[in-house]
């Protein structure tokens, strides 16, 4: 993508880059990426998407087999566990790069 560090207005230490998924990643162009969704649980969820050329897309939420946390890499290269009980608004703010949300460092 053409995104540069200067395009991360929220800051690279407050922007999620990569996160775990209980369901793995399948780079088929339809179900390759974990994501958040307003009407699904924050973690350990999956859902079917649209069908394209007889291929049903399946989408995965972030998640892990760890009891309380999911491991993430932030855009600055640091890695950290994030509690599965994190506030939904904070998780969604971390999932954007330029939403201009104020997030404390102790999320």
Secondary structure, DSSP 8 states (H G I E B T S, - for coil): ----GGG-TT-GGGSEEEE--TT----SSSS--EE--TTS-SSS-EEEEEEETTEEEEEEE---SSSSEEEEEETTS-EEEEETT--HHHHHHHT-SSS-----TT-
